[in-house]
Amino acid sequence: MFSFSFDEDKPKAGVYYIINTPKAVYEGSSRDGETFSFDTVTTDTVNIELGFFDKTENINSVAEAQASNDVFKVTSSATGYVVSGYTENWINLPVLADGITTDEFQQLLVAATRISYDRGSIAAATADFVVADAVTGTYSIKNGVFSKAKDGVIALNTFEKVAYSSTTSVVTDGRDVSTISETVYNDFEIKNQDVRPLLALLGAGDAPSDLLVGEYSVGSFTSSMKTEGGPASAPFGVMESSGGASVTKDVRMSGGDAGKLWQAFNNLTSQPESEEAVEQLFGLLDALGSFSVAYSDMNDMAVKVWDPIRARKKDTKAPSFELAIKHLSTTDLTTNSLGQLKLEGLHGAVEGDDAVFDLNEFEIADIAWPSLRTIIESSLAAETDPAEAMKAIPTIGRISLAGLNMQADDLPTPVSLDKLTIEMGNHIGPIPTSLSEIIGGLSFDAALLQEPMVLGVLDRLGIERVNLTQDFKIAWNESTEDLTLEKFEFELENGLKLRADIQLGGIPRSLFEKPHEAEAVIALATFKGAQIEVMDSPLISELLTAQAEQAGVPAEMLASMMIDGSLQQAGPLAETEFALELANAAKKFAGKPTNIRVTLAPQSAVPLMQLGGLAALAPQQLPELLGATVTYTE
């Protein structure tokens, strides 16, 4: 038993260990200076018991530590342990005993890099752990093989089976609630596992690179979790999941400091809102370091959940919720970013088949988020300056999905979406200065609209399903300070189609840097031009016809009355040539809705404040100032 501390002013952590090896056989031994080699090392059984505890506790012996409920304990055993081609570069190492210093403990850790071997194998190994009687668990492996170990790197580890189970017991609202989980991985494989980045984290030497694992893969896995003794309102009673082949590549870590991390945990104050606590938290965050995973994927994943009531009859009741994913992958995951998350072949169901949804593809890409320190700092600063909250917002480059189909008991027919793509770029802070969106093939039963008149019009047009598409792109040019809606297109299939283009000027960078001051900034903006076009829109004429039938007048008369009424309410604007041309074109379009286009093309940019003033005081000047024209095409 021994104790140590990363900080002389703080209590020490206690550790006890027991190693029992009834028999070990070393064959083919040789020595070259301080290098010892063996052809094979064989051990039928190894038993190890390890415990951690707070040294302030009244524990003075291994026996007392074993008997204490305040000790985190791990008891493990291995059988059939064989190593071939074993070589060790011998040095005199410190003894694990009371009074060992941090430097001496780190020397022991580095000793792992002085061992090499050609091949190692374990027939079976298990490790049982207990945490204060609240958490118990077992970790086991079967047929583990370790190949080509040298300088802290193992070229290949393979395991036929890796299993983990645990039971957590807590008291909630007077109830004894237990959560039992089991997970099994089959055909587990790890390539190029390097212990040196972990040793560097512990302050035990430097790592030649930050590569922790070159690749690890799993042939398949199953997992289950169930709660016992919980209320009926608990999130779940039983949850089961499984998956096929998966792989993760290029796992890296660097910059962390376990010593500082240990100190930060020990230094945390019981007053979380104090300035001291904030500084301690920042110290903890700084000690975490960074990590990255180049690529990870999983195939044929399935999740089933039964609520606490259904879980009682799990064998005869359908899951409350189930989810299946054919393929899921991530690329370029780091501490502060994610290159891409993509899934394919998603299927979900709620309450059996009460609601079902399918999605062919989903992607979210080019995501970046601030460091945890920045998020906390900005959140604290936002209490006095709301603008600081912007620093905590992540940025997203792309969101897309394809082949969405949803069906539920309260839907007469499925709702489907062929494609949705949103792309954002050129961010200033968290705000994109370019944004595009495409919605393709949004389709749903017309009955969902529920408005009687609209349903009647759609019925007259023979539209049983509403099919919508939409496309727009908006971009800001920093050199010209122009904000342009390059195209906005909307179409209701066989019903309505429109397009709009708008350009504003005088939009400074400060609008994106300080969006909370947008009102003052936009007041100085200018209008440079616009075009609005409506075409191929039988929905408009049919809507007029339906209203005319209710009013008992011809549709042409109703359209004329409505347009003339609107013209009369336009005040001085009604007497302009543009207003009269617009009214005439609108009447023609109402009778035959083929194409009507309004163009605003001022000779020079017009301040928005000037437009507002003219609209209130002299609206008749607007058409000429804006270069307004209207065309109707049959």
C-alpha positions as CSV (number, residue, x, y, z in Angstrom):
1,M,0.0,0.0,0.0
2,F,1.3,3.5,-0.8
3,S,0.1,7.1,-1.2
4,F,1.0,10.0,-3.4
5,S,-0.1,13.5,-4.3
6,F,0.3,15.8,-7.3
7,D,0.2,18.8,-4.9
8,E,2.0,18.8,-1.5
9,D,-0.7,21.1,0.0
10,K,-3.5,18.6,-0.8
11,P,-4.5,15.3,0.7
12,K,-2.8,12.2,-0.7
13,A,-4.5,9.5,-2.7
14,G,-4.1,6.0,-1.3
15,V,-3.4,2.9,-3.5
16,Y,-3.2,-0.7,-2.5
17,Y,-2.4,-3.7,-4.8
18,I,-2.1,-7.4,-4.5
19,I,-0.5,-9.5,-7.3
20,N,-0.8,-13.3,-7.0
21,T,1.0,-15.5,-9.7
22,P,1.0,-19.1,-8.5
23,K,3.4,-20.2,-11.3
24,A,5.3,-18.6,-14.1
25,V,7.7,-20.4,-16.5
26,Y,10.5,-18.5,-18.3
27,E,12.2,-20.5,-21.2
28,G,15.1,-19.8,-23.4
29,S,16.6,-17.0,-21.3
30,S,19.6,-14.9,-22.5
31,R,21.3,-11.6,-21.5
32,D,23.1,-8.9,-23.4
33,G,24.4,-6.3,-21.1
34,E,21.3,-4.9,-19.3
35,T,18.9,-6.5,-21.9
36,F,17.2,-9.7,-20.8
37,S,15.4,-11.9,-23.3
38,F,13.2,-15.0,-23.1
39,D,11.9,-17.2,-25.8
40,T,8.6,-17.7,-24.0
41,V,7.0,-16.7,-20.7
42,T,4.0,-18.7,-19.6
43,T,1.6,-18.1,-16.7
44,D,-1.4,-20.3,-16.1
45,T,-3.1,-17.8,-13.8
46,V,-2.6,-14.2,-12.6
47,N,-4.7,-12.5,-10.0
48,I,-4.5,-8.8,-9.4
49,E,-6.5,-6.7,-6.9
50,L,-6.2,-2.9,-7.0
51,G,-7.8,-0.2,-4.9
52,F,-7.9,3.6,-4.7
53,F,-9.0,5.6,-1.7
54,D,-8.8,9.0,-0.1
55,K,-5.7,8.9,2.2
56,T,-7.5,11.1,4.8
57,E,-9.7,8.0,5.6
58,N,-8.6,5.9,8.5
59,I,-7.1,3.2,6.4
60,N,-3.7,1.9,7.7
61,S,-3.4,-1.5,6.0
62,V,-4.2,-3.5,2.9
63,A,-6.7,-5.5,5.0
64,E,-8.5,-2.3,6.1
65,A,-8.6,-1.0,2.6
66,Q,-10.1,-4.3,1.3
67,A,-12.8,-4.1,4.0
68,S,-13.7,-0.5,3.4
69,N,-16.8,0.6,1.4
70,D,-15.2,3.9,0.5
71,V,-12.6,2.3,-1.8
72,F,-12.8,2.0,-5.5
73,K,-11.7,-1.7,-6.1
74,V,-10.8,-3.7,-9.1
75,T,-10.3,-7.5,-8.8
76,S,-9.0,-9.1,-12.0
77,S,-7.7,-12.5,-13.1
78,A,-6.2,-13.9,-16.3
79,T,-5.6,-17.4,-17.5
80,G,-3.5,-18.9,-20.3
81,Y,-1.1,-16.0,-20.5
82,V,1.8,-16.7,-23.0
83,V,4.4,-14.3,-24.4
84,S,7.0,-15.2,-27.0
85,G,10.1,-13.3,-28.1
86,Y,10.1,-11.2,-24.8
87,T,12.8,-8.6,-24.3
88,E,13.3,-6.1,-21.5
89,N,15.9,-3.4,-21.1
90,W,16.5,-3.6,-17.4
91,I,16.9,-0.5,-15.2
92,N,16.6,-0.1,-11.4
93,L,13.1,1.1,-10.8
94,P,11.5,2.7,-7.7
95,V,9.5,0.4,-5.5
96,L,5.7,1.0,-5.2
97,A,5.7,1.8,-1.5
98,D,4.5,4.6,0.7
99,G,6.5,7.8,0.2
100,I,6.9,7.3,-3.6
101,T,7.3,10.6,-5.3
102,T,5.5,11.7,-8.5
103,D,8.8,11.5,-10.4
104,E,9.4,8.0,-9.2
105,F,5.8,6.9,-10.2
106,Q,6.4,8.4,-13.6
107,Q,9.6,6.4,-14.0
108,L,7.6,3.2,-13.3
109,L,5.1,4.2,-16.1
110,V,7.9,4.8,-18.6
111,A,9.2,1.3,-17.9
112,A,6.4,0.0,-20.1
113,T,8.2,1.3,-23.2
114,R,11.3,-0.7,-22.5
115,I,9.6,-4.0,-23.0
116,S,9.1,-5.7,-26.4
117,Y,7.7,-9.0,-27.6
118,D,6.8,-10.8,-30.8
119,R,3.5,-12.2,-29.6
120,G,1.4,-12.4,-26.4
121,S,-1.9,-14.1,-25.8
122,I,-4.5,-14.5,-23.0
123,A,-7.1,-17.3,-23.1
124,A,-9.4,-15.3,-20.8
125,A,-9.4,-12.4,-18.4
126,T,-11.9,-10.7,-16.2
127,A,-11.9,-7.6,-14.0
128,D,-14.6,-6.9,-11.4
129,F,-14.9,-3.4,-9.9
130,V,-16.9,-1.9,-7.0
131,V,-17.4,1.8,-6.3
132,A,-18.7,2.4,-2.7
133,D,-21.3,-0.4,-3.1
134,A,-23.2,1.9,-5.5
135,V,-21.7,0.7,-8.8
136,T,-20.5,-2.8,-9.5
137,G,-19.3,-4.2,-12.8
138,T,-17.3,-6.8,-14.7
139,Y,-15.1,-6.4,-17.7
140,S,-13.9,-9.5,-19.6
141,I,-12.0,-10.6,-22.7
142,K,-11.7,-13.9,-24.5
143,N,-8.8,-15.1,-26.7
144,G,-6.8,-11.9,-26.7
145,V,-3.7,-11.8,-29.0
146,F,-1.1,-9.0,-28.9
147,S,1.4,-8.9,-31.8
148,K,4.7,-7.0,-32.3
149,A,5.2,-4.8,-29.2
150,K,8.1,-2.4,-29.2
151,D,8.9,1.1,-27.7
152,G,5.4,1.4,-26.3
153,V,3.6,0.5,-29.5
154,I,1.6,-2.7,-30.1
155,A,1.2,-3.3,-33.8
156,L,-1.9,-5.5,-33.5
157,N,-4.3,-6.5,-30.7
158,T,-7.2,-8.9,-31.4
159,F,-9.9,-10.2,-29.2
160,E,-12.5,-12.8,-30.0
161,K,-14.9,-11.2,-27.4
162,V,-14.9,-8.2,-25.1
163,A,-17.8,-7.9,-22.6
164,Y,-18.8,-5.3,-20.0
165,S,-21.6,-5.4,-17.5
166,S,-22.5,-3.1,-14.6
167,T,-25.2,-2.4,-12.0
168,T,-25.8,1.0,-10.6
169,S,-27.9,1.4,-7.5
170,V,-29.4,4.7,-6.3
171,V,-32.2,6.0,-4.1
172,T,-34.6,8.3,-6.0
173,D,-37.7,9.8,-4.3
174,G,-37.5,7.0,-1.7
175,R,-37.2,4.3,-4.3
176,D,-34.3,1.9,-4.7
177,V,-33.6,2.1,-8.4
178,S,-31.1,-0.1,-10.2
179,T,-29.8,0.2,-13.7
180,I,-28.3,-2.9,-15.2
181,S,-26.3,-2.8,-18.4
182,E,-24.5,-5.4,-20.6
183,T,-22.4,-4.9,-23.7
184,V,-20.6,-7.4,-25.8
185,Y,-18.1,-6.7,-28.7
186,N,-17.2,-9.5,-31.1
187,D,-14.0,-9.7,-33.2
188,F,-12.4,-6.6,-31.6
189,E,-9.2,-5.4,-33.3
190,I,-6.7,-2.6,-32.5
191,K,-3.9,-1.6,-34.8
192,N,-0.8,0.5,-33.9
193,Q,-1.8,1.2,-30.3
194,D,0.8,3.7,-28.8
195,V,0.9,4.1,-25.0
196,R,3.3,7.1,-25.2
197,P,0.7,9.9,-25.6
198,L,-1.0,8.5,-22.5
199,L,2.3,8.6,-20.7
200,A,2.9,12.2,-21.8
201,L,-0.5,13.0,-20.4
202,L,0.7,11.6,-17.1
203,G,4.0,13.6,-17.4
204,A,6.0,10.4,-18.0
205,G,8.1,11.5,-20.9
206,D,7.4,12.9,-24.3
207,A,5.5,11.2,-27.1
208,P,7.1,11.2,-30.6
209,S,3.6,11.9,-32.0
210,D,0.0,12.4,-30.8
211,L,-1.2,9.2,-32.5
212,L,-2.8,7.1,-29.8
213,V,-4.5,4.4,-32.0
214,G,-4.0,3.9,-35.7
215,E,-7.3,1.9,-36.1
216,Y,-9.7,-0.1,-34.1
217,S,-12.6,-2.2,-35.4
218,V,-15.4,-4.4,-34.2
219,G,-17.1,-7.2,-36.1
220,S,-20.5,-6.7,-34.2
221,F,-21.8,-5.6,-30.9
222,T,-24.9,-6.0,-28.7
223,S,-25.9,-3.9,-25.7
224,S,-28.8,-3.8,-23.3
225,M,-29.8,-1.6,-20.4
226,K,-32.8,-2.0,-18.0
227,T,-34.0,-0.2,-15.0
228,E,-35.7,-1.8,-12.0
229,G,-37.7,-0.1,-9.2
230,G,-38.1,3.2,-11.1
231,P,-41.4,5.1,-11.6
232,A,-43.7,4.5,-14.7
233,S,-42.6,8.0,-15.9
234,A,-39.0,7.0,-16.2
235,P,-37.4,7.5,-19.7
236,F,-37.2,3.8,-20.4
237,G,-37.6,0.4,-18.8
238,V,-35.5,-1.6,-21.3
239,M,-33.2,-0.4,-24.1
240,E,-31.5,-2.8,-26.5
241,S,-29.1,-2.0,-29.2
242,S,-26.9,-3.8,-31.7
243,G,-24.6,-3.1,-34.6
244,G,-22.6,-4.8,-37.3
245,A,-19.1,-4.0,-38.4
246,S,-17.5,-0.7,-37.4
247,V,-14.1,1.0,-37.7
248,T,-12.4,4.0,-36.2
249,K,-9.2,5.4,-37.6
250,D,-6.4,7.8,-36.5
251,V,-7.2,8.6,-32.9
252,R,-5.0,11.3,-31.5
253,M,-4.6,13.2,-28.3
254,S,-2.2,15.9,-27.1
255,G,-1.7,18.8,-24.8
256,G,-3.3,17.4,-21.7
257,D,-1.8,17.3,-18.2
258,A,-3.1,14.7,-15.8
259,G,-1.2,16.3,-12.9
260,K,-2.9,19.7,-13.4
261,L,-6.2,17.9,-14.0
262,W,-5.8,16.1,-10.7
263,Q,-5.0,19.3,-8.9
264,A,-7.9,21.1,-10.6
265,F,-10.3,18.4,-9.3
266,N,-8.9,18.6,-5.8
267,N,-9.1,22.4,-5.9
268,L,-12.7,22.7,-6.9
269,T,-14.6,24.8,-4.4
270,S,-18.0,24.1,-3.0
271,Q,-19.1,27.6,-4.1
272,P,-19.6,27.2,-7.8
273,E,-20.6,30.8,-8.5
274,S,-17.5,32.4,-6.8
275,E,-14.7,33.9,-8.8
276,E,-12.3,31.3,-7.3
277,A,-14.5,28.5,-8.6
278,V,-14.5,30.0,-12.1
279,E,-10.7,30.2,-12.2
280,Q,-10.5,26.6,-10.9
281,L,-12.8,25.5,-13.6
282,F,-10.7,27.2,-16.3
283,G,-7.7,25.4,-14.9
284,L,-9.5,22.1,-15.3
285,L,-10.4,22.9,-18.9
286,D,-6.9,24.0,-19.8
287,A,-5.6,20.6,-18.5
288,L,-7.9,18.5,-20.7
289,G,-5.8,18.9,-23.8
290,S,-7.2,18.1,-27.3
291,F,-8.2,15.0,-29.3
292,S,-9.1,14.1,-32.8
293,V,-10.6,11.1,-34.7
294,A,-10.0,11.1,-38.5
295,Y,-12.8,8.7,-39.4
296,S,-15.4,6.5,-37.7
297,D,-18.3,4.4,-39.0
298,M,-20.8,1.9,-37.9
299,N,-23.1,-0.4,-39.9
300,D,-26.5,-2.0,-39.3
301,M,-27.2,-0.3,-36.0
302,A,-30.5,-0.9,-34.3
303,V,-32.0,0.5,-31.1
304,K,-35.2,-0.6,-29.4
305,V,-36.7,1.0,-26.3
306,W,-39.6,-0.1,-24.1
307,D,-41.1,2.3,-21.6
308,P,-41.4,1.0,-18.0
309,I,-45.0,-0.3,-18.5
310,R,-44.3,-2.1,-21.8
311,A,-41.0,-3.4,-20.4
312,R,-43.0,-5.6,-18.0
313,K,-44.4,-7.5,-21.1
314,K,-41.4,-7.0,-23.3
315,D,-41.7,-10.4,-25.0
316,T,-45.3,-9.7,-26.2
317,K,-45.3,-5.9,-26.6
318,A,-43.8,-3.9,-29.5
319,P,-41.1,-1.4,-28.5
320,S,-42.3,2.1,-27.5
321,F,-39.6,3.4,-30.0
322,E,-37.2,1.7,-32.4
323,L,-34.6,3.0,-34.7
324,A,-32.4,1.4,-37.3
325,I,-29.5,2.9,-39.3
326,K,-27.8,1.1,-42.2
327,H,-24.6,3.2,-42.1
328,L,-23.4,6.0,-39.8
329,S,-20.0,7.8,-40.2
330,T,-18.1,10.8,-39.0
331,T,-15.0,12.4,-40.4
332,D,-12.4,14.8,-38.9
333,L,-13.8,15.0,-35.4
334,T,-11.7,17.2,-33.1
335,T,-12.1,18.9,-29.7
336,N,-13.7,21.9,-31.5
337,S,-14.9,20.7,-34.9
338,L,-16.6,18.0,-36.9
339,G,-15.9,17.6,-40.6
340,Q,-19.0,15.5,-41.4
341,L,-21.6,13.4,-39.8
342,K,-23.5,11.2,-42.3
343,L,-26.1,8.5,-41.9
344,E,-27.8,6.4,-44.5
345,G,-30.9,4.1,-44.4
346,L,-32.6,5.4,-41.2
347,H,-35.9,3.8,-40.1
348,G,-37.8,4.7,-37.0
349,A,-41.1,3.7,-35.5
350,V,-43.0,5.0,-32.4
351,E,-45.4,2.8,-30.4
352,G,-45.2,-0.1,-32.7
353,D,-46.5,1.2,-36.1
354,D,-48.4,4.2,-34.8
355,A,-45.8,6.4,-36.4
356,V,-43.2,5.4,-38.9
357,F,-40.4,7.4,-40.6
358,D,-37.7,6.6,-43.1
359,L,-34.8,8.7,-44.3
360,N,-32.4,7.7,-47.0
361,E,-29.6,10.1,-46.2
362,F,-28.7,12.8,-43.7
363,E,-25.6,14.9,-43.6
364,I,-24.3,17.7,-41.4
365,A,-20.9,19.1,-42.2
366,D,-18.2,21.7,-41.5
367,I,-19.3,22.3,-37.9
368,A,-17.1,24.3,-35.6
369,W,-17.7,25.3,-32.0
370,P,-15.7,27.4,-29.5
371,S,-13.6,25.9,-26.7
372,L,-15.3,25.1,-23.4
373,R,-13.4,27.9,-21.9
374,T,-14.8,30.4,-24.5
375,I,-18.3,29.1,-24.0
376,I,-18.1,29.6,-20.2
377,E,-16.4,33.0,-20.5
378,S,-18.9,34.3,-23.0
379,S,-21.9,32.9,-21.0
380,L,-20.7,34.7,-17.9
381,A,-20.0,37.9,-19.8
382,A,-23.4,37.8,-21.5
383,E,-25.0,38.5,-18.1
384,T,-23.8,42.2,-18.5
385,D,-23.3,42.3,-22.3
386,P,-25.7,40.2,-24.3
387,A,-23.5,40.5,-27.4
388,E,-20.9,38.3,-25.7
389,A,-23.3,35.3,-26.1
390,M,-22.4,35.3,-29.8
391,K,-19.0,33.9,-29.1
392,A,-20.5,30.7,-27.7
393,I,-22.6,29.9,-30.9
394,P,-21.2,27.1,-33.2
395,T,-21.0,27.5,-37.0
396,I,-22.4,25.0,-39.5
397,G,-21.5,24.7,-43.2
398,R,-24.0,22.2,-44.6
399,I,-27.2,20.3,-43.6
400,S,-28.9,18.0,-46.1
401,L,-31.3,15.2,-46.2
402,A,-32.9,13.1,-48.9
403,G,-35.7,10.6,-49.1
404,L,-37.7,11.5,-46.0
405,N,-41.0,9.7,-45.6
406,M,-43.3,9.9,-42.6
407,Q,-46.5,8.0,-41.8
408,A,-48.7,8.2,-38.7
409,D,-52.2,7.2,-37.6
410,D,-53.4,10.8,-37.8
411,L,-52.0,11.3,-41.3
412,P,-54.3,10.3,-44.2
413,T,-51.3,9.6,-46.4
414,P,-47.5,9.8,-46.0
415,V,-45.6,13.1,-45.8
416,S,-42.5,13.0,-48.0
417,L,-39.5,15.1,-48.9
418,D,-37.2,14.3,-51.7
419,K,-34.4,16.7,-50.8
420,L,-33.5,19.5,-48.4
421,T,-30.1,21.2,-48.6
422,I,-28.9,24.2,-46.6
423,E,-25.4,25.5,-47.2
424,M,-23.8,28.3,-45.1
425,G,-20.4,29.9,-45.6
426,N,-18.1,32.8,-45.2
427,H,-19.1,33.2,-41.5
428,I,-18.5,36.3,-39.5
429,G,-18.6,35.0,-36.0
430,P,-21.4,32.5,-36.0
431,I,-23.4,34.3,-38.7
432,P,-23.1,33.1,-42.3
433,T,-22.8,35.8,-45.0
434,S,-23.8,33.3,-47.7
435,L,-26.8,31.1,-47.4
436,S,-28.6,28.8,-49.9
437,E,-31.5,26.5,-49.4
438,I,-33.1,23.9,-51.7
439,I,-36.4,22.1,-50.9
440,G,-37.3,19.6,-53.5
441,G,-40.4,17.5,-53.6
442,L,-42.1,18.3,-50.3
443,S,-45.3,16.3,-50.7
444,F,-48.3,15.9,-48.3
445,D,-52.0,15.2,-48.5
446,A,-54.0,18.3,-49.3
447,A,-56.4,17.5,-46.5
448,L,-53.8,18.5,-44.0
449,L,-54.4,22.2,-45.0
450,Q,-57.9,22.0,-43.4
451,E,-59.0,25.4,-44.8
452,P,-62.3,24.7,-46.6
453,M,-61.9,27.3,-49.4
454,V,-58.3,26.2,-50.1
455,L,-59.3,22.6,-50.2
456,G,-62.1,23.4,-52.6
457,V,-59.7,25.3,-54.9
458,L,-57.2,22.4,-54.9
459,D,-60.0,20.0,-55.6
460,R,-61.0,22.0,-58.6
461,L,-57.4,21.9,-59.8
462,G,-57.3,18.1,-59.3
463,I,-54.6,18.5,-56.7
464,E,-55.0,15.7,-54.1
465,R,-51.4,16.0,-52.9
466,V,-49.6,19.3,-52.4
467,N,-46.1,19.1,-54.0
468,L,-43.8,22.1,-53.2
469,T,-40.3,23.1,-54.2
470,Q,-38.3,26.1,-53.1
471,D,-34.8,27.4,-53.9
472,F,-33.0,30.6,-52.8
473,K,-29.6,32.0,-52.3
474,I,-28.6,35.1,-50.4
475,A,-25.0,36.4,-50.2
476,W,-23.2,39.4,-48.9
477,N,-20.2,40.9,-50.8
478,E,-17.7,42.5,-48.4
479,S,-16.0,44.6,-51.0
480,T,-19.2,46.2,-52.4
481,E,-21.3,45.8,-49.1
482,D,-24.2,44.5,-51.2
483,L,-26.6,41.9,-49.8
484,T,-28.2,40.0,-52.7
485,L,-31.1,37.6,-52.8
486,E,-29.8,36.1,-56.0
487,K,-32.9,34.0,-56.6
488,F,-35.9,33.0,-54.6
489,E,-38.1,30.4,-56.4
490,F,-41.2,28.8,-55.1
491,E,-43.5,26.4,-56.8
492,L,-46.7,24.6,-55.9
493,E,-46.9,21.9,-58.6
494,N,-49.8,22.7,-61.0
495,G,-50.8,25.6,-58.8
496,L,-48.4,28.5,-58.3
497,K,-44.9,29.5,-59.3
498,L,-43.0,32.7,-58.4
499,R,-39.5,34.1,-58.4
500,A,-37.9,37.1,-56.7
501,D,-34.5,38.8,-56.9
502,I,-33.6,41.6,-54.5
503,Q,-30.4,43.7,-54.0
504,L,-29.6,45.9,-51.1
505,G,-26.5,48.1,-50.7
506,G,-24.7,49.8,-47.8
507,I,-24.7,46.7,-45.6
508,P,-21.5,47.0,-43.5
509,R,-19.6,44.2,-41.8
510,S,-20.8,45.5,-38.4
511,L,-24.3,44.1,-39.2
512,F,-22.8,40.6,-38.8
513,E,-20.4,41.4,-36.0
514,K,-23.1,43.2,-33.9
515,P,-26.5,41.9,-35.0
516,H,-28.1,43.3,-31.9
517,E,-27.5,46.8,-33.5
518,A,-29.1,45.7,-36.8
519,E,-31.9,48.3,-36.7
520,A,-29.5,51.2,-36.7
521,V,-27.3,49.6,-39.4
522,I,-30.1,48.8,-41.8
523,A,-31.5,52.3,-41.5
524,L,-28.4,53.4,-43.5
525,A,-28.8,50.7,-46.1
526,T,-29.8,51.4,-49.7
527,F,-32.1,49.7,-52.2
528,K,-30.5,48.8,-55.5
529,G,-33.1,46.8,-57.4
530,A,-35.6,43.9,-57.4
531,Q,-37.6,41.8,-59.7
532,I,-40.7,39.8,-58.7
533,E,-42.3,37.4,-61.2
534,V,-45.4,35.2,-60.8
535,M,-46.1,32.6,-63.5
536,D,-48.1,29.6,-64.4
537,S,-50.4,30.0,-61.4
538,P,-53.9,28.5,-62.0
539,L,-54.3,28.5,-58.2
540,I,-55.0,32.3,-58.4
541,S,-57.7,32.2,-61.0
542,E,-59.4,29.2,-59.3
543,L,-59.3,31.0,-55.9
544,L,-61.0,34.0,-57.5
545,T,-63.5,31.8,-59.1
546,A,-64.4,30.1,-55.8
547,Q,-64.8,33.5,-54.1
548,A,-66.8,34.8,-57.0
549,E,-69.2,31.9,-56.8
550,Q,-69.7,32.6,-53.1
551,A,-70.3,36.3,-53.9
552,G,-72.7,35.4,-56.8
553,V,-70.7,37.5,-59.3
554,P,-68.5,36.6,-62.3
555,A,-64.9,36.0,-61.5
556,E,-63.7,38.8,-63.9
557,M,-65.9,41.3,-62.1
558,L,-64.7,40.2,-58.7
559,A,-61.1,40.5,-59.8
560,S,-61.7,43.9,-61.2
561,M,-63.5,45.1,-58.1
562,M,-60.7,43.8,-55.8
563,I,-58.0,45.4,-57.9
564,D,-59.8,48.7,-58.3
565,G,-60.5,48.8,-54.6
566,S,-56.9,48.3,-53.8
567,L,-56.0,51.0,-56.3
568,Q,-58.3,53.5,-54.6
569,Q,-56.7,52.8,-51.3
570,A,-53.2,53.6,-52.7
571,G,-53.9,57.4,-52.4
572,P,-51.6,59.6,-54.6
573,L,-49.8,56.5,-55.9
574,A,-53.0,55.4,-57.7
575,E,-52.7,58.2,-60.2
576,T,-49.2,57.2,-61.4
577,E,-48.7,55.5,-64.8
578,F,-47.0,52.5,-63.1
579,A,-50.0,51.9,-60.8
580,L,-52.4,52.0,-63.7
581,E,-50.3,49.6,-65.7
582,L,-49.9,47.3,-62.7
583,A,-53.7,47.2,-62.2
584,N,-54.3,46.5,-65.9
585,A,-51.7,43.7,-65.9
586,A,-53.1,42.2,-62.7
587,K,-56.6,42.0,-64.2
588,K,-55.2,40.2,-67.2
589,F,-53.2,37.9,-65.0
590,A,-56.3,37.1,-62.9
591,G,-58.1,36.0,-66.0
592,K,-55.2,34.1,-67.5
593,P,-52.4,33.6,-64.9
594,T,-49.5,33.0,-67.2
595,N,-46.8,35.5,-66.4
596,I,-46.6,38.9,-64.6
597,R,-43.3,40.6,-63.7
598,V,-42.6,43.7,-61.6
599,T,-39.1,45.2,-62.0
600,L,-37.6,47.9,-59.8
601,A,-34.4,49.3,-61.3
602,P,-33.4,52.7,-59.9
603,Q,-30.7,54.6,-61.8
604,S,-28.7,54.8,-58.5
605,A,-29.0,53.2,-55.0
606,V,-31.9,54.7,-53.0
607,P,-31.5,55.0,-49.2
608,L,-34.1,52.9,-47.3
609,M,-34.8,55.9,-45.1
610,Q,-35.7,58.0,-48.1
611,L,-38.1,55.2,-49.4
612,G,-39.8,55.2,-46.0
613,G,-40.2,58.9,-46.0
614,L,-41.6,59.0,-49.6
615,A,-44.0,56.2,-48.8
616,A,-45.5,58.2,-46.1
617,L,-45.4,61.7,-47.6
618,A,-45.2,61.4,-51.4
619,P,-45.8,57.9,-52.6
620,Q,-46.5,59.1,-56.1
621,Q,-42.8,59.7,-56.5
622,L,-41.8,56.1,-55.8
623,P,-42.4,54.5,-59.2
624,E,-40.1,57.0,-61.1
625,L,-37.5,56.9,-58.4
626,L,-37.4,53.1,-58.3
627,G,-37.6,52.7,-62.1
628,A,-40.7,50.6,-61.7
629,T,-42.1,48.7,-64.6
630,V,-44.6,45.9,-65.0
631,T,-45.1,43.4,-67.8
632,Y,-47.7,40.8,-68.5
633,T,-47.2,37.9,-71.0
634,E,-49.9,35.7,-72.2
